[in-house]
Amino acid sequence: MANLSASSLFSGVNAGVRNSYAVLSNMYSDGLSQKNLSKAMTNTTLLQSPYGTTFASYLSQNFGTLDKDGNGKLSEKEVNKLMDQISNKGLTREQVTSLGAMSGISANTQATIMDHFNEIDTNHDGYVNSGEVQAYILQSKLENRKQEDNQKMINRTSLFYGDDNADSKTYTSLLSYKWMQDDNK
């Protein structure tokens, strides 16, 4: 699994949305409206920023949902409410798709989350939160370790007693268990 990190995903999204909002709201003295967001999407300065247009695009595409008071402008309070929701509930599949890559996680990590979204979302609420991602990481590492240990055990077990390749200190034989049981009779 790619270096999947719950903290990097959520802190990257949080920083990206908050910083993009700060930059965008400072660009327009009349507030951050849908019209201003559309203008910003063509701004070469924004395009060259570390955040590109991904976070601005997310704000623009979800403007109607984010503008809770319906005044046609996004406020810092409304953006903070979104970030609180993401911190508490987590990210939807769509949010992982639209915000994940720019949060600093790799394409492989994003693909892993998307491929295993339903497994990660253990309470099946449609969101993956930091705890669920972290639990999935730990469970995946545990399963990988079990598979490695099982493979080592299989590789170190000789089918035939007295196999020339078998070293009695590191290898066992399936037949040796039978003979050990017979000796106890």
Protein Blocks (a to p, Z undefined) as FASTA:
>chain_A
ZZddfklmmmmmmmmmmmmmmmmmmmpmnbpafklmmmmmmmmklmmmmnlmmlmmmmmm
mmmmmmmnonopacfklmmmmmmmmmmnopcfklmmmmmmmnopafklmmmmmmmmmmmm
mnonopacfklmmmmmmmmmmmmmmmmmmmmmmmmpcfbghiakbcfklpccfklmmmmm
mmmZZ
